[in-house]
Amino acid sequence: MEQGQKTPAAKSRLKPARYAPTRFPTADKAPALARRLVWRADDALRFWRASTIAELEDRRGFLWLPVAFGTGILIYFALPREPLLAALGFVVFALAAWAIRAFAGGGSYRLAVVLCLIAAGAASAKMRVDRLIGPELDRSVTASITGRVIRVDQRAERPPRLVLDDIAWPGRDGEATPRRIRISLRGQNILPEIGDRIRLRARLGPVPGPAMPGAYDPRRAAFFDGIAASGFAFGKWAPAEGETAGAAGFSPAIALAQLRRAIAKRIRQADDGQAGAIAAALIVGDRSGLSRQTVEHLRIAGLAHILAISGLHMALVAGTAFALLRALLALSPGLALSYPIKKWAALAALAVGLVYLALSGGNVATIRAYVMTAVMFCAILIDRPAISLRNLAIAAFIVLGFQPESVVEPGFQMSFAAVAGLIAGWEVWRERQRLHLADPSPSRIRRLAKLTARAFAGIALTTLIAGLATAPFAAFHFQKLSAYSLAGNLAAMPLVSLVIMPAGLFSLAAMPFGLETLVLPVMFAGIDALLAVSAAIAELEGALVTTPKISAFNLILISAGFVWLCLWRPRFRLFGLLPIAAGLLLVPLMADPPDLVMTADGRAVGVRDAGGTLRIAGSRKGSFIVEQWLEAEGSRAPDRQAIRDGVACDRLGCILRARGAIVVAHIRDPAAFIEDCRRADIVLTPLRAPDDCAASLVIDGRATARRGAHAIYFEGPAANPVNRVRIVTAWPKIRRPWQGRPSAP
C-alpha cells in the first residue's frame, strides 16, 4: 500500500456516517418518496434520542424537575373529586423507592423520578388544601360581629374594604366561625388602623364563584387567602373596647402590615394623586389608591407589569444597593485590594432585597424575584454564574412548595414565563456574542452611541420576548393584548430604571429621618412622565387588541412547546415550535362560545342570537359579571343598549330568543311561571321553579345553588337544537374544598 493511502477503516473513522437509517423489510417495495420519509423519520428519532441523552448528561434535566412538580399540582386541581392524602402519600413513597432502587442498581431512574415528583406535587397541593379547610357560610346572613383588622384596602372609585380575623360572632362557637371575613364599608371616611379591634353589623355570605364555567374563580382565591365569607357593613364601625375573641397577642404580620400602611400614608401625604398611588404601589405593594383609568392606561400601553413588584423592581432595588455599596467601598484602596468587597456588597444587597420583599407584601412574583436575586448574589459569594435557568428552577420549587395553588394563577404563569423566555434568550445571545470580535479601538462618541443603541435594543428585545412569552396567558385569562407595548416600554423603561425606582429606594432610606420629601418629588416627576406616556399610547387607535378566550387545551399545547423551547438548547429546542404551532392553529377550530350563560345567583342571563351576538337580561347587580362575559367574547367597550336589543322585559321577567327561534324566559316573579312555562322553550330563574313546568329545559335557583354558574351549548339539529343540549357548570356535582358547600336557593 502506498504511503499516505488510507485504509477503509481509517477512512470510516475520519468521516463517520451521521446516522445509519434503519432498513425496513417493506422499504424496497415502497416508492422512493416513502423510503426517504421513513429514513428521515428514523434520522429524527435518532437525533432526538442522542440530543436528549446529551442534554441530560449536561445536567439540563434538573430544569424539568419543577415542571414535573407543577404538573402534579395541575393534575390535582383538575381531578373531578378530592383524592385521599394517604393514597397520594403511598404513591409518592412507592415511586421514590422505585427511583432509589433503579439508581442504586445502575438502571434508568429518570422516569421514576419524574413520576415521583408529579405525585409529590399533587400531594403537596392536597396538604395545603387540608390545612386551609375551615368553617364557612352556606347562605347569606345578617350578624353583628367583632374582629381584628388585618388588612385595609382603600380603593379608588370603590368603597374601602377590610379583612378581619380573630372573629367573635354571637350565637356561633369558635369551631363554626369563619377564620377571616372580608367586608366592604359604604359611606365611611374614617377607616380603622391595622391591628384595631372593631365591632360592626354586616350582611355576610359565601364568596361569589366564577362568572361562568372556566372563568376566574374568586372563591378559590379567597379560600387560599383564608377568607371564608364576604359582604358589606350596615352603618358605621365602632371600636370594640374590652372585647376579645382569643389570645391574639403580638403578631409580626400585623406589625409589618402596620409599617407598610404607615409608609403608604407618608407617600400619599406628599402626593395624594395618582403619582402618589403608583409610588405606594411600587414601594410597599399598596395598589388600593390606583384609579381604574390609570390601571387601564398602563395595561393598554403594555406597562401593567410595572405595577407588579417582580424581577425588574427587585433587580433595580437590590442591584442599586449592590452597585452603590461596592462603589463606596472601592473608594478605599486598602479595602478594595485586601478584602472581597464585591462579596460584602452582595451580602448587603441580599439584606436590602429581603427588606423590600417584606415591605412589598410578598406576592408570588416578588417571592420569585427575591429567590432568584438571592440565588444570584449567593452565586457571587461562591464565584458561580449568577444568571441561569437553574436559579429559576430553584425559585419555582420554593414558590410551589409553599404555595402550590399559585401554579393556576395568572401572576405565577406570566411571571415565570417571562423570566424563562428572557433567560433562554440571554443564553442564545451569549452564545452568539462569542462569535463576534469587539471593536479594538472605538472612539468615545462611537462607544457611547453603541452603548445607547444596545440599551434601547435590549429594552426592545426584552419587551418582545416577554410579550410573546406572556401573550398566550394574557389571552387565556384576560382576553386582552397590547398592540403598542414595544413603544410603551421603549419610552417608559428608562424612566423606571433611571429615575423612579432609584428615587423610590433613596426616599425609603430617608423616611426614618423625615427626609423623604427631598427625594419623593423626583420619583413623582418620573411617574408623571410615565403616566403621560401611558395615556398617549392608550389613546391611539387599535392600541388594545381583544381576543376571544382560548381553550385550556390550546394553552397546554402552547405552554408545553414554550417550556421545551426554553429548557433545551439550540437545534433540539426547536422541536418546541411544533406544539406551539399546533396550539395556535387549533385556536379558531376549538373556539366554543356558549349559546346561553347564567350567573350563579340566577339574576343575569346571556343568550346568543341568530347573528352570534350575546344579548343580556338581568339586574344591575350582575353588571360586573356581564362585563366579564363580554370580555370573554372579546368585546372591549360594549354598548350597553346594544347588548339589550331584542330583549323584552317587564316587572315579572324577560323574554329572549336564542338563535332567533328558541324562546328563553328569565323569570324574576313567581307570577310569570304559569304563562312562561307553557310558552317558553327554556326557563331560567333564581327562584324555585314548579315541578310541573312544561318547558323543555328548566334551570332554577336550586340548580345554581348546587352547581354555580351555567353555560349551555345547543347540539341538536338546526330545526330544533334545544332537543339536545350540553350543560357545563362552574362547580362539579361533588365539590372540591375551595368550592364550598351548596348554598340555599
Secondary structure, DSSP 8 states (H G I E B T S, - for coil): --TT---HHHHHHHS--S------TTGGGS-HHHHHHHHHHHHHHHHHHHHHHHHHHTTGGGGGHHHHHHHHHHHHHH-SS---HHHHHHHHHHHHHHHHHHHHTTS--HHHHHHHHHHHHHHHHHHHHHHH-----SS-EEEEEEEEEEEEE--TTS--EEEEEEEE-TT--GGGS-SEEEEE--S------TT-EEEEEEEEE-----SSTTS--HHHHHHHTTEEEEEEEEEEEEE-TT--SS-----HHHHHHHHHHHHHHHHHHH--SHHHHHHHHHHH---TT--HHHHHHHHHTT-GGGTS-SHHHHHHHHHHHHHHHHHHHHTSHHHHHHS-HHHHHHHHHHHHHHHHHHHTT--HHHHHHHHHHHHHHHHHHTT--SS-HHHHHHHHHHHHHH-GGGGGSHHHHHHHHHHHHHHHHHHHHHHHHTTS---SS--HHHHHHHHHHHHHHHHHHHHHHHHHHHHHHHHHHT-EEETTHHHHHHHHHHHIIIIIHHHHHHHHHHGGGT-GGGTHHHHHHHHHHHHHHHHHHHTSTT-EEE-----HHHHHHHHHHHHHHHHS-TTGGGGGHHHHHHHHHHHHHS----SEEE-TTSSEEEEE-TTS-EEEEE-GGGHHHHHHHHHHHT-SS--TTGGGTT-EEETTEEEEEETTTEEEEEE-SGGGHHHHHHH-SEEE-SS---TT--SSEEE-HHHHHHH-SEEEEE-S-TT-GGGSEEEEESS-SS--GGG------
